[in-house]
């Protein structure tokens, strides 16, 4: 027993060490409304309220997105009780949970396939995979980490015959994120494979029903999100081929996690089967499935790994639109199966020489992933570093342009801010996402402020008026519009009535459209 324990702990230590440079990260994106500015997590006495509240309760997005994740929110409340507003502690929790998940990968594979080296290689590959950097570095990515820990822990307990305890852990996983609902499906396939009695699925099914009941009572239904996304507005054919293309894109990220991005607005919809990217996705997926089936007797880990990846991707496949087509964090749980499949491949090869070559390739692949992870963690340390890296890789990325413009505006680099703001409002019908109305209102407001600072009052008035067409509510925009439209126009009058450059506090108040306006 000492060797398995030591091997699993070493894999966990590898995961922790590789992501140690993420501990100096800050609050990013949805971390701000859900953690930094969330009144519900400011005291541990509020924890009971988290179990009867929407995940987005008391944030600007409470009515837009309906989700139920009280265990994740409870972990934030516990972190806050120790660390307050210091992001270090929250990142530390994420890295520790990621290390725990890595250890659980080892024990899950060991229990299912009884192979020491297969468990070790699978766990080590999982520890270093660069596609995990979003889930680990973004504090609210903890939903993925906790759900994966719960799924693996519940699966391991179930394999050991502890069905009731497994169901309790599964319920905790479901209360962390909905994707944990895939575990009963995976266990059902295992029951068929091992020809076990169907009654073993009773307790996992009860856990899902219990979660569904709690979710329905709190949210008033079992809907996953009010953010239906662009796919819900498309015809069935376009939705289908775009889903196939997205699956192929995910496989590409699992193999080569390069050119990573906090989102992928440049992802272009597929409208036909004959789209080259759709054909490539179908071909690649077909080869993976064929190789797995051919080797199902010699190395069942291949089939198990590919099946795990496919099934855990289903909740984010947009069969029911979820508001996002591509997200690296969505690959956290599916990558468990992918790492298992890769680790199984050398064992499926018959020739001894090819086995050695395959093993060497996997070691090289793991080292490459580790280097990418370390580098990517550094890019996640701040908004500026992350969006600058994204903009370098994707110069047409609307969101990157928008966020870099916000930061340039805050630094009073108005020439750069204006150029980036204008790029952010360019609508490309071929891209999946464009700026929403709230963001467009903010962009035109900031452009108006830039014109106002430079004394170009007519142009400023036009921008303020455009901003109000997208969002007529902000008082500061209406006031600014009245100010510039009533400003004197002659040179003499302009010299006699100066309109001051907005103070830092005014600029800060103007930036109320935060990164979370782009949340998924």
ZATILUM-616869 format. One record per residue: residue in one letter; x, y, z of N, C-alpha, C, O, CB in turn. Coordinates in steps of 0.05 Angstrom, whole numbers, plus 5000, padded with zeros to 4 digits. Glycine has a CB too. Example, Ala and Ser with C-alpha at 12.3 -4.5 7.8 and 13.67 -1.06 7.14 Angstrom:
A526448865156524649105156526449345156528549345169522649115181/S525749555142527349795143525850015157526850235161528249885114/
! end
This chain:
X501649765000500050005000501750255000500850474992498150005024/X504250235009505950475010506650584982506650824979508550405024/X507050404963507750494936505450644923505950864913508550254919/X502950544924500750704912500450974926500051174912498150544914/X500550974952500151224967502351424959501751664954500151184997/X504851334958507051504952506851614923507251854918509751364955/X506051434904505751524876503651734873503951924859505151274858/X501351684886499151874883499852144896499152354885496651764897/X501252144919502052394932504152544915504152784915503052334960/X505952394903507952524886506552664862507352884854509952314876/X504552534850503052664828501652914838501553114824501052464816/X500452894862499253134873501253354879500653594874497753064899/X503553284889505653484894506553614868507153854867508053354908/X506753454846507453564820505453774811506153984801507653334799/X502853714814500753904807500954154823500754374812497953774811/X501554134849501754374866504154534858503954784855501954294896/X506454404855508954554848508754694822509654924819511254364848/X507454564802507254684775505454924775505855104758506254474756/X503554944793501655164793502255364817500655534823498855074795/X504555334829505255504851505555794842505055984858507855414865/X506355844817506656114808503956244802503856474793508356124783/X501756104806499056234804498256364830496156504830496956024795/X499756324851498856424878499056724880497756844897500556294899/X500556854862500757144863498757274844498957514838503557234855/X496757124835494757234817492757424832492757434856493157014804/X491157564816489257754828486457654823486057434813489658034815/X484457824829481657764823481157834794481658064786479757914843/X480057654778479557704750476657624743475457454756481457544732/X475557764723472957694712470757664734470357844750473157434696/X469557424734467357384752468157354781466557344799465857134744/X470857344786471857344813470857604828470457594852474857334814/X470557814813469958074826467158084837466758144860470458304806/X465058034820462358044832461757804850460257844870460358054810/X462857574844462157334860463757304885462857174904462557084843/X466157424886467857384910468557654922467857704945470457234902/X469957824907471058074918468858264928469158384949472658214898/X466658284913464558474920461958344929459858474929464058664897/X461958094935459557944942458857964971460357854988459757644933/X456658094979456058125008455257855021455457835046453858325012/X454557665005453557405017455857235028455357045043452057254996/X458357295020460557125030462257275051464357185059462257035007/X461357505060462957665078462957555107464557645123461957955078/X461057375112460957265139460156965138458456895121458957425157/X461256805155460556525155457656485165456456275160462456365173/X456556685178453856665187451856675164449556605167453156895207/X452856765140451156775116451056515101449556485081452056995098/X452656315110452856065095450055935091449555835069454655875109/X448355915111445655795106444155935084442655795069444055805131/X444456195081443056335059444056245032442556265012443456635062/X446556165030447656075004446255834993446155794969450656015007/X445055675011443755425002440855484993439455304984443655225025/X439955734996437255804986437456044967435556194964435355875010/X439856074955440256304938441356214911442756014909442156504951/X440756374890441956344864445056394867445856554883440756544844/X446556254851449456284851450256574847452256674857450656114828/X448556724831449157004824447657194842447357434836448557054795/X446557104865444957274882446457514891448857504897443957114907/X445157744892446258004900448558094883450458224893447057984929/X448558014858450458124838448858244815446458204814452457894828/X450158394798448658514775447458314756445858394739450458694760/X448158054759447257864739445357654751444957444740449657714728/X444157724774442457534788440057454770439257224771441457654814/X438957634755436557574739437257464712435557354698434857824736/X439757474704440557394677441457094677440956964657442857564667/X442657004698443756734698442756584723443156674745446856734697/X441456354718440356194740442055944744441955754728437356114734/X443555944766445255724772445155674803444555854818448255774763/X445655424811445555354839448055204847448354974840442955184844/X449855344861452455224868453255304897455255434901454655314848/X451655224917452155314944454755214957455855354973449855234961/X455654974949458154874961460555054952462255114968458654584953/X460555124927462655304918462555564932464655674941462455344887/X460155684935459955934949460755914978461856094990457056044946/X460055684990460855645018463955645021465055755040459755375029/X465255525001468255525002469355805000471355865013469355344979/X468055984985468856254983468456395010470156555019467356404961/X466156345023465656465049467756375070468656535086462856385059/X468456125069470556025088473256155082474656225100470755715086/X473856175056476356315049476356605059478356695070476756315018/X474056735055473957015064474257045094475457245103471257135055/X473256855109473556875138476556875147477156965168472056635151/X478256765130481156755136482656965122484357105134482256475129/X482156995095483857165078482657435072484057605061484357025053/X480157485079478757735072478957785042478057625026480057975089/X480158015034480358085006483158034994483858154974479658375002/X484657855006487257784996486957554977486257334985489257715020/X487457594951487057384932488857144935488256924926487357484904/X491157174949492956954953491656704965491956484954495257044972/X490056744986488756514999486856364981486656124982487356605023/X485356514965483456394947484856224926484056004919481656604933/X487056344915488656194896489955944908490255734896490856374883/X490755974933491955744947489955514950490655284945492955834975/X487455584956485355374958485055234931484854994930482755494967/X484955394909484655274883486955084876486454864866484555494862/X489455164882491654994876491654734893492254514883494355144880/X490854764918490654524936488454334925488954094925490054614965/X486154444917484054274907484954134881484353904876481454434902/X486354284864487454164839489353934845489253724832488854374821/X491053964865492853744874491153514884491853284878494753844895/X489053564899487353354909486053194886485852954886485153464928/X485053344866483853214843485853034829485152814821482753434823/X488353124827490452964814490852704829491152494817493053124813/X490852724856491052474872488752294868489052044866491352554902/X486352404866483952244862483852114835482751894831481452414866/X485052244815485352114788486951854791486151654780486752314768/X489151874807490751634811489051404823489151184812493151694829/X487651454844486151244858483751144842483050914844485251344885/X482551324826480251244809481251044788480050834784478951484796/X483451104775484450924754485450664767485050454756486751064738/X486750684789487750444803485450264810485650014807489350524828/X483350374821481050214829479650084806478649864807479050374846/X479450234783477950134760479549934744478449744733477250364742/X482249974742483849804723486149654737487449494724484949984701/X486649714762488649564778491349564764492749364764487749274782/X492149794753494749814740496250054753495450284750494449854709/X498449994766500050194780501150404760500850644764502350064795/X502350304739503650494720501550654704502050884697505450344701/X499350524698497250674684496050894701495651114692494950474675/X495650834727494651034745496651264749495951494749494050914773/X499251194751501251394755501551574731501751824733503951264761/X501651454707502051614683499551794677499852024670502551434658/X497151684682494651844678494652084697494052304689492251664683/X495352034722495252244742497352454736496852694739495652124770/X499752364728501952554722501252734698501752974698504552404717/X500052604677499152764654497052964662497053194652498152584632/X495252884679493153064688494353294703493453524701491052914705/X496353244720497553444737498753674720498753904729499753324754/X499753614696501353814681499753934658500854114644503853684671/X497353834652495953924628495354224628494254324647493353764624/X496254364608495954654607493154754603492554984609497654764585/X491354574594488554664590487254714617485054834618487054454574/X488454634639487354674666487854954677486755024697488354464685/X489555104663490455364675488155554680488255704700492555494658/X486055554663483855734668482355664693481755834710481955734644/X481655404696480155314719481755364745480555424766479455024716/X484355334744485955364769486455654775486355734798488655214766/X486955824755487756104759485356284765485656484779489256204736/X483056224753480756394758479456284783478656054785478756384733/X479156454803478156364829475456224827475056014839477956594849/X473656334810471056204807471255954790469255814787469056404795/X473555904779473955644766473955414786474055184778476655644751/X473755484811473555284832471055104828470954874838473455414859/X469055204815466655034809467554784794466654564801464655184792/X469354814775470354584760472054394778471754154777472154674736/X473754514795475454364812473954194833474453964836477454544826/X472054324846470454184866468653974854468353754866468754384882/X467454034831465753834818467453594810466553364813464353954793/X469853634799471553414791472453254815472453004814473953514776/X473153394837473953244862471653074872472052844880474753444884/X469153184871466853034880466252794862465552574872464453204881/X466452834836465852614817467852394820467152154822465952714788/X470452454822472552254825472352114852472651874854475252374821/X471852274873471552154899469151974901469351754912471352364920/X466952064890464451894890464851644873463951424881462052054881/X466251674850466751444833468551234847468050994845467951524807/X470551334860472451154874470951004897471350764900474751314886/X469351144912467851014934465850814923465550594934466351224950/X464650874900462650694888464050434879463050214882461250834864/X466450474867467950234857468750054881469149814877470350324842/X469050174904469750024928467349914943467549794964471350194947/X464949954931462549844942461150014964459349924977463149584954/X462150254968460950434988458850614974459250854971463150605002/X456650494966454650634950453350874964453051084951452550434941/X452650844989451251065003453151305007452351535002450250965031/X455551255016457551465019458151594993458551834991460051365032/X458351434972458851534945456651734936457151944925459051304925/X454151664942451851834935451952104950451352304938449151694941/X452852094975453152344991455252524978454852774976453852285020/X457452414970459652564958458752674931459352894924462152394955/X457252514916456152604890454352844894454353024878454652374876/X452652844914450953064919452553324924451853534915449053004944/X454753294940456453524944457653624918457853864913458653454964/X458453444900459453514874457453664858458053864845460453264859/X454953564858452753694843452253974854451554164838450253524844/X452554014880452054274892454454464887454454694895451554244922/X456554354874458854514866458554604837459054834830461454364870/X457754414820457154484792455554254780455854024787459754534776/X453754334761451854144749453153924733451953714730450054294731/X455553964723456853764706457353504720457853294707459553874696/X457153494747457553244762455253044756455552814763457553304792/X453153134744450852964737451652744717450052564712448553124726/X454052774705454852574685455852314699456052104685457052684667/X456452324725457552084738455651844737456551624730458152144766/X453051874742451251634740451351504713451051264710448451714748/X451651674692451751554664454351394662454251174651451751784643/X456551494672459051354671458951094687459850884678461351524681/X457651104710457350864726455550664713455950424715456250934754/X453450764699451750584684453150424663452650184659449450734671/X455050554648456650414628458450214641458949994630458250614612/X459450284665461250094679459549844688460649624687462450224704/X457149884696455349664704454949474680454949234683452649774714/X454449594657454049434632456649284626456549044620453249604608/X458949414627461449294620462149064639462948844630463749504621/X461749104665462548904684460148714691460448534708463549034710/X457948764678455548604683454748584713454248374724455948314672/X454748824725453948844753450948894755449748974735455449064767/X449748844778446848884781446049184778447549364788445848784808/X443849234765442949514761442249654786442249904787440549504742/X441649504807440849634832443149804844442649974861440049424853/X445549764835447749924844447550214836449050384846450449804834/X445850264816445450544807443350694822442850924817444850544777/X442050564841439850684856440750934871439551144869438550484875/X442950904887443851134903444951364887444351594894445951034923/X446451314866447251544849444851694837444851934835449051454826/X442851534829440351654817438951824839437852034832438551444806/X438851724863437551874885439052134890437752334896437451704910/X441652134889443152374893442452584872442152824879446252314892/X442252504847441452694825438652794830438153034826441752554798/X436752624837434052704842433852904866432353094865432252464848/X435452854887435553024910436553304901435453504909437252914932/X438653304885439753564876437653704858437353944861442353514860/X436353564841434453684823432153814839431154024833433253474803/X431353674861429253784877430054034891428654234892428353574898/X432554034903433554274916433854504896433154734903436254214929/X434854444873435254654853432554774844432355014841436754544828/X430554604840427954694832426654874853425355074846426154454825/X426954794878425754954899427055234901425655434906426054814926/X429655244898431055504901430755674876430255914879433955454906/X431055564853430955714828428255734815427855884797432955604809/X426455564824423755554811423755384786421855414770422855834805/X425755224782425855044759428554914757430254954774425355214733/X428954754737431454604734433054724710434854594700430954304730/X432354964701433755084679436655134687437255184710432455354671/X438455104668441255134674442155424672443955504687442954964655/X441055574655441955854652439956014636438555914619444655854637/X439756274643438156454628439556564605438456714589437156674646/X442156494602443856594581443956394559445756224559446656664591/X442056404540441856184521443956194499444655994487439156204508/X445056434493447256444474446356444445443956424439449056214478/X448256474428447756514399446556264386444956284368450256594385/X447356024396446355774383443355754385442155634366447655544396/X442155854405439255824408437755984386435355934382438355924435/X439156174373437856334352438456224324437656354305438756624355/X439856004323440655894297438955664289437655534306443555824297/X438955594263437455364254438855114263441155114270437255374223/X437354884262438354634273440854544259442754434272436154424270/X441054574232443454484218445954634227448054504231442954524188/X445754894229448055054238448854974266451254964272447455354236/X446954934283447554854311449054584311450954554325444954834327/X448054394295449254134295452154134286453854024299447653944277/X452654264263455354264252457254434269459654374271455354364223/X456154644282457854804300458654644324460854664334456355064308/X456754474334457354304357459554104350461354044366454854154366/X459353984325461453794316464153934315466153834323460653674289/X464154184303466654334301467754394329470154374333466154594286/X466054454348466954514375468154274388470154294402464554624392/X466954034383468153794394470953754383472753684397466353544387/X471253794357473853774345475853974356478153904360473653804315/X474854214362476554424373477554334401479854374409475054694375/X475654214416476354124443478553904442480353904458473854014457/X478253724423480253514420482953644413485053554424479453314397/X482953844396485453984390486754114415489154104418484854204369/X485054234432486154354457487154144476489154194490483954514471/X485953904476486853694493489553584484491253494500484853464494/X490053594458492553494447494753714449496953664459492253404418/X494053954440495954174438494654424450493454584436496854224409/X494954464477493754694490495354954485496555064504493454644520/X495355044460496755284453494755494444492455434439498855224430/X495755744443494055974436491555974453489256014443493355964405/X491955934479489655934497488556214501489956414497490455814525/X485956224508484656484511482456464532481256244536483356564484/X481956674547479756674567477056634554475156564567479756924583/X476856694528474456624512475256614483477456704475472056814518/X473456524467474056484438471856614421470456474407474256184432/X471756884421469657014405470256994375468557044359469457304413/X472756924368473456894339472656624328473056574304476456934336/X471456454345470556194336468256234316466256364322469656014360/X468656134291466756184270464755954268465555724269468156224243/X462256014265460155814263460555644238461455734217457455944263/X459755394240459755204217456955174206455155114222461054934224/X456555214181453855214170453254964153451054924144453355454153/X455354804148454954574130456754344138458854384150455354654101/X455954104131457653874135460253894121462353784130456253614126/X460354034098462654044081464654254090466754294077461954094052/X464054384112466054574124468554404130468354204144464854714149/X470954494121473454334126473854274156474854064163475854484116/X473154464173473554424202471654204213472354054231473154684217/X469254184201467353984210468353704200468253514215464554034198/X469253694175470253444164472753354180473053114186470953474135/X474453544187476853474203476053364230477253174240478753714205/X474053494242473153404269472053124268472652964284471053604280/X470353074248469152814245471252604240471152384251467052804222/X473252664223475352474217477052414242477652184247477152584195/X477852624257479452584280477952424302479152244314480352854291/X475452494306473852354327473452064318473551884335471152484331/X473052024292472651744282475051574286474851344294471951754253/X477451694281479951544285480351464315481051244321482351704275/X479751654333480051604361478251384370479051204385479551864377/X475751394361473751184369474550914358474450714372470951264360/X475450914333476250664320478650534334478550294340476950704290/X480650684340483050584354482250474381483250264390485150794357/X480450604395479550514422478050254420478550074436477750734435/X476250234401474649994398476349754390475949524400472450034378/X478249794372479949574363481649464386482149224387481849674341/X482349644405484049554427482549514453483749514475486249754431/X479949494451478249474476478949234493478649244518475349484469/X479749014480480348774496483148794508483648724531480048524479/X485048874491487848884500488349104521489749064540489748934476/X487049334517487449554536484749714539484249904525489649754526/X483049624558480449744562480650034571478650184569478849594582/X483050124581483350404589482850594566481950824571486050444601/X483450514542482950684519479950744516479150974513484050554493/X478350534516475450564513474350724537472750904533474050294511/X475250654561474250804584474951094583473351264589475350674610/X477451154575478251434574476751594553475851814558481151444568/X476451484529475051624508472051654515470951864510475351464481/X470951444527468151464535467751674557465851824556467151194545/X469551684576469451884597469452164585467852334593471751844618/X471352214567471652474555469152554540468152784543474052484535/X468052374524465652434508463252494526461852684521465052204489/X462852334546460452364563460552614580458552754583460052114581/X462952674591463152914608463153174592462853384603465652894625/X463553144565463253384548460353444541459753664532464953344523/X458653244544455853284535454453524548453053664534454353034541/X454853574574453453804586454154074574452654264576453953814616/X456554094562457454344550457354334520458654504507460154424560/X456054134509456054094480453954264466453654264442455553804473/X452354414482450254594471447954444458446654544440451454784452/X447554194466445054054459442754224469440754264455444953754470/X442954314494441354524505443254764507445154754522440054454533/X442754984492444655214492445255314520443455354536443555434475/X447855354526448655444552449855724552450655824573450655244564/X450055844529451156124528454056134521455056354516450756244555/X455455914519458255904512458755664494457755444499460155894537/X460355704473460955484454463555354462463855104461460955584425/X465555514468468255414475469055534502468755774507470355484453/X470155364519471155454545473255254555472655024558468955494565/X475655354560477755164569477055034595477654794599480455314572/X475755184613474955074639473154834636473054664654473655284656/X471554824614469754594610471254334605470054124608467954654585/X473854354600475454114594476653994619478053794617477554174573/X476254114642477654024666476853734673478653564675477054204690/X474253674675473453404681473753214657474752994661470453404690/X473053294633473553114610476453034606477052824596472553244584/X478353214614481153154610482052914626484152794620482853394616/X480552844647481252594663481252354644483152194644479252554686/X479152334629478952114610481052124588482151924580476152104597/X481552364579483552394557486352304567487752174552483652694548/X487052384591489652304602489752004606491851874602490152444629/X487551884614487451584617487851454589489251254587484751504629/X486451554569486751444542489551464532490651274521484751584523/X490851694536493651724527495451534542497251414530494552014530/X495051514568496751344584496451044576498250884579496251374613/X494050984566493550704558494650634531495050394525490550654558/X495250834515496050774487498650604485498650414470496451034472/X500750664500503150494498502650204505503850024494505350604515/X500850164524500249894532498549744511498449494511498749894559/X497249894494495649764473497349684449496449524432493449954464/X499749804446501549744424502849474429503849414451503649964420/X502949304408503949034412506949014411508248884427502748844391/X508149164392511049144388512549284411511749514419511949274361/X514549154423515949264445517349534438517349724454518049064456/X518449544414519849794406517850024404518450254412521249754379/X515449974393513450184391512450264418511750494423511150084373/X512350074437511550144464513450354476512650544488511349894482/X516050304472518050484483517850764470518150964483520850364480/X517450754443517251014429514751164439514951404443517050964398/X512551024442510051144451510451264479509451484485507750944451/X511751114496512251214524513951464523513451644539513450994541/X515951464507517751694505516251934494516652164504520151634486/X514551894475512852114464511052224486510852474488511152014440/X509852054502508152154524509752314544508752514554506751914538/X512152214551513852374570514452644558514352844572516452214576/X515252654533515752904520513353084519513553324523516752864491/X510952964514508553124513507953234541507153474543506152944504/X508353074562507953174589509753404596508953594609508252954609/X512253384588514153604593513353864579513554084589517053524585/X512453824554511454064539509054184552509054434556510753974510/X507154024560504854124574505654274600504554484606502853904581/X507554164615508454284639509554564634509054754649510554114654/X511254594613512354854606510155054599510255284606514254824584/X508154954583505955134576504355214600503455444601504154984555/X503955034619502455104643503855324659502555514668502054854661/X506455284663507955484679507855764666507455964679510855394682/X508155764639508056014624505256144626504956384630508855974595/X503255974622500456084622499656184649498156374651498555864612/X500556054671499956154698500956434701499656604713501255974719/X503256494690504356764691502656964676502357194685507156774680/X501456884654499757064639497057114653495757314647499156944611/X496356944672493856984687494257154712492357184727492756704695/X496557264716497057404741495457664744494957754766500057464744/X494657794722493258044723491558074698491957944678495158284726/X489658264699488058324675489758414652489458324629485958544681/X491658594658493358704636495058484623495158464598495258914648/X496258304639497958094628496257904612497057814590499457944650/X493957834622492257634608491157734582491357604561489857554626/X490057984582488858084557491058164537490558154513487058324563/X493358244547495558304528496358044514496858054489497958424543/X496657824529497357574516495157484497495757384475497757354538/X492657524504490457444486490457604461490057494439487757474501/X490957864464490958044440493257974421492958004397491158334449/X495557894432497757814415497057564398497657554375500257744432/X495657374411494857134396492457174378492357054357494256914416/X490657344387488157394372487657694368486157814383485657264386/X488957814348488758104344485958204338485358434341490658194322/X484258024329481458104323479558044346477158074343480457964297/X480657964369478957884391477658134403479058314414480557744413/X474958154401473558384410473758434440474158664449470558364402/X473558224455473658254484476458334493476658504512472957984497/X478558234481481258314488481558614483482658764499483358154473/X480658704460480858984453479259154474480259364482479659044425/X476959064481475259214500476759234527476859454538472559074504/X477759024538478959034564481559184564482159324583479358754575/X483159164543485559324541484959614538486359784549487259224517/X482759684525481859964523481060064550481760294557479459984503/X479759904566478959994593481460054610481560264624477259774607/X483459884608485959934624487460174613488660324629487659684623/X487560214586488860444575487460704583488760904589488960424544/X484860694584483260924593483960994622484261234629480260874590/X484060794639484660844667487460964670487961124688484560574683/X489360894652492061004654492261274640494461394639494060804642/X490061374628489861624613491461604587492261814576490961854630/X491861364576493061324550490761344529489961134518494661054548/X489761584524487261614510487461544480485561454469486361894513/X489861584468490061514439489761204436488261114419492761604428/X491161064453490960764451488160674459486960494446493060634470/X486960794479484360724488482260764466480560594461483560884513/X482460994452480561054431480760844408478760744398480961334420/X483160784400483560584378482460314386481160184370486560564371/X482960224411481959964420478959964423477659774417483359884446/X477860184434474860204437473560174409471460044407474060464450/X474660304390473360294363473560014351471759924337474760494344/X475759874358475959594349473859424363472859234351478759484353/X473359484388471559324404468659334395467059154401471659404433/X467859554381465059584373464659494344462459524333464159864376/X466659384331466359284304464859014306465758834320469059244290/X462658994292460958754293461758574269461658664246457958824291/X462458334275463158144254461057914255461057754274466058024259/X459357904235457257704235458257414235456757234241455357744212/X460757374227461857104225462857004252463256764256464057094205/X463257184271464257104297461957034316459657134312465957324310/X462556874335460456774353459356994371456957024376461456544370/X461157164382460357374400461257654390463357684377461557324428/X459557854396460358124393459558274419458158164436458958254368/X460358524421459758674445456758684451455258734432460958954444/X455958654476453058674482452358964487454059144486452458504507/X449759014492448759284493450059434517450659674514445759284496/X450359304539451559434562454459524556455259744563451559244587/X455859344543458659414536458859634515460559804516460159164527/X457059614496456959824475456360094487457560294479454959754453/X454460104506453860354520456360464534456960704533451560314540/X457760284547460160374561462360474542463660674547461260144578/X462660334519464760414500464160694489465960864489464860214477/X461660744482461061004471461161224492461861454486458261004458/X460561154517460961344539463861424542464461654545459761234565/X465661224541468461284544469561434521471161614524470061014548/X468561374497469461534473468561824476469962004469468361404447/X466061854487465162124492466862274512467462514508462262124502/X467762134533469462264553472162344540473262554547469962074576/X473162174523475762234509475462484492477162664493476661994492/X473262504477472762744461472362984479473363204473470262704443/X471062944501470563174519473163274531473563514534468563084542/X474863094539477463164550479063334530480563514537479062914558/X478763264504480263404483478863654473479863784455480863214460/X476563714485475063954477473463924452472464124441476964174473/X473063674443471463634419468563574428467663344428472563394401/X467063784434464463744447462263634429460763464438463564014457/X462163714403460163594386460463284383458563134385460163724358/X463063204379463562914377462862774404461862554404466462874370/X463562904426462962794452459962754455458962554464464062964475/X458462964447455462944449454362714432452562574441454263204440/X455462674408454562454391455062184405453362004404455962464364/X457462154417458061904430456261854455455361634459461061894438/X455762064470454062034493451161964485449861794497454062294510/X450262084463447562024453447461734444445461604449446862224430/X449561644431449561364422449561174446448260974446452061314404/X451061244467451161084491448361064503447560844512453061204511/X446861284503444261284515442261114499440261014510443161564518/X442761084473440960904457441260614465439360454463441560944427/X443660544475444160264484443260224513442360004520447060194480/X443560434529442860414557442060694567443860854573445160294575/X439460754568438561024575438661084605437961314613435761064565/X439460904622439160934651441461094665440861254682439060674663/X443961054658446061184674445861484675445761624655448861114662/X445761584700445461874705447862024695447662244685444961924735/X450261904699452662044692452862094662454062294654455061884702/X451761914646451861954617449962174609450562344593451061694602/X447562184621445662394615446762664623446362864609442962334629/X448062674646449162924655451463014637451563254629450262894684/X453162824629455362904611454262994584455363184572457262654606/X452162874574450962954549449863244551450263404533448662764540/X448463294573447363574576449663774579449363994569445663584601/X451863694591454063874595455363954569455864194564456163754613/X455863754552457363824527455463954507456364114490458563574515/X452863884507451064004487450464284495449564444477448563834485/X450864364520450364644528452864804529452865034536448964654555/X455164674523457764814524458065014503457064964480460064604523/X459265254508459665454487461465344465463165174469460965704500/X460965444441462365334418464565524407466365424393460365284396/X464465784413466465964401469165924415469265824438465566254403/X471266004402473965964414474166124440475366024459476166054395/X473066364440473166534464471666404486472566394509472066814458/X469266304480467666174500468965914510468765854534464866114489/X470265774492471565534501473765584521474165434540472665384477/X475265814516477365874535476265964562477565924582479166094523/X473866094561472766194586471265974601470966004626470866424580/X470465764588469065544602470565284597470265164576466065514593/X472165204615473764964613472164734625471064744646476564994627/X472264524610471064274620473364094630475064014614469364124598/X473364044655475663914667475863624659473963484653475363934697/X478363534659478863254655477763094678478263174701481963194651/X476362874673475162724695477362634715479562554707473762474684/X476662654740478562574762478762274762477062134750477662684789/X480862164775481061874777478661744789477861524780483461794794/X477361864809474961754821472661744802471061554801474161904846/X472461954785470361964765470861744744468961614735470162234751/X473361714735473961504716473361234727472361054713476961524707/X474061194753473460934765470460874766469660654760474660924793/X468961084773466061044774464960984746462960844743464661294786/X466161094726465261054699465660774689464460684669466561254680/X467460634702468160364693466460154706467459944714471160304698/X463860204708462160014722461459774705460659564715459560154730/X461959804679461659564662464159404664466059454648460959644632/X464359224682466759084688467158844669465558794651466858984717/X469258704674469758464658467458264660467158104642472358334666/X465958274681463858084685461558124666459757954663462858094713/X461558354652459458394632459758184609457858154594459558674620/X462058054608462457854588462257574598462957384585465257894576/X461157544623461357284636459757074621457957124605460257304664/X460556824626459256594614458456404636457256194630461156454593/
! end
